[in-house]
Amino acid sequence: MSPNLTGYYRFVSQDNMDNYLRALDINVALRKLVCLLKPDKEIIHTGDHMTIRTLTSLRNYIMDFDLGVEFEEDLGPVDGRKCQTTVFWDGDQLVCEQRGEKRNRGWRHWLEGDKLHLRMTAEDEVCVQVFQKVK
């Protein structure tokens, strides 16, 4: 059975965000700003439906989806693109595949104890973030 990721998570650390954003063609000023942000994550997981809210002082991003069902994701707030997105379980990891202009784009979430890990990929770049569950 897949884990239930429901909870509120606070930012702990990140690695390689600037290069990841560069692979998405984000301009240097916005990259510098984003690298300073410390986002919180709120995940609501009910059956095959999930809502993932990424909350920052700059902008919030809400992803609402059914597991295993492809949908058009509007990444306008992130990098101005749209892509075809599917989110599914691969063992105990929640995997998102985003098909569009950028090769190898997507992410994985998994738990290690009370820490939520996020591995984001675009082109050949990988960014890893870690969050601490607070409730």
N, C-alpha and C positions, 0 to 999 in steps of 0.2 A: 504494500500500500504506500502511496506517495505521501510525503509529509505535508502537514498543513502549515503554510507560511504566515498565517494571519498574525499580525502584530504591528507594533510601532517600533521603528529602528532609528537610532541616532548614528550619524557619520562618525567613523573612527579614523580611517586612513584611505589613501588612494595612491596608485602608482601608475605613471605613464599617461596621465590625462592629456597633457599638451600634445603629445604625438598622436594620440587617438583622435583628438579634435582636428589636428592638421590633416589626418587622413580623410576626414569628412569635409575638408575645404573650409573650415571655420576661420574667419579672419583673425589676425594676431591680437587685436584689442579684445575681442570677445573671448578668445582662448584664455588670455591672461585673467579676465574677469571670472570665467567659469572655473578656472583652476583654484581660485580663492574661495569658492563656495563650499559649504559643508552641508550637503543635502540630508534631509531626513527622508525615510521611506515609511509609508503606511501601506500595508498589504491586507486586503480583505479577500479571503479564500473560502468560498461556499460551494461545495460540490465541484462541478466543472466550470464554474464562473469565478473570475478573479478581477479585482481592481487593484492596480498598483499606482500609488500616488507618490511622486517625487516632489518634495517640498523644499523650496529655497527662498531666500530673501529677494532674489531677482525675478523668478518665474516658477510656477508650478507646472508639472506635467502629469496628466492623468491618463493611464492606459486601462481600458475596460474591455474585457474580452472573454470568450468562451474557449476553453482548452480544446485544441485539435481542430479548430475552425479558422480557416484563412479569412483575413479581413484586410481592408485597405487602411493603413495607418498613416495619419497625417502628422509628419514630423516637422511641420512648419515651425513650431516653437524651438526646435532643436537645430535643424540645418536647412529648413525650407523644402525638404523633399517629401514625397509620398512613396510608400512601398507596400508590397504585399507581405503581410506578417502572419505567421503561425506560431503559436506557443503551445508546447506540449511537455510531458514528462519524459525524461531519459533517466530511468532509475530514480534516484532521489534528487535529481537536478531538474529545475524548471528551465527549459530551453526556448529561446525565441529566435526564429529565423526571419530575417527581413530581406526580401528580394526586391532589388531596385537598381539604382544607378551604381551603388558601391558594392564591390565584391566582398564576400566573406563578412557581411554585416549581421550582427545579432548580439545576443547576450545569454548568460547562464546565471541563475541564482541557486544557491544551496546553503544549507545550514551546517555549521560546525558548533555544536553546543548552543549557546545563546548568541552566536555571531552569524549574521547574514553576509554571505559573500556574493559579489557581483563581478562577473568577468565579461567585459564588453569588447567586441572585435569589429574592426572595419579595415578592409584591405589587409595589410600585413601587421597592423598595430593591435595591441592588446592593452586594455586598461583594467586594473583590478581595484575595486572598492570593497571596504569592509564596514559593516554596521553592527552596532550593539543593540540587542533587543531590550527595550525599556518597559514595554507593556504588551 
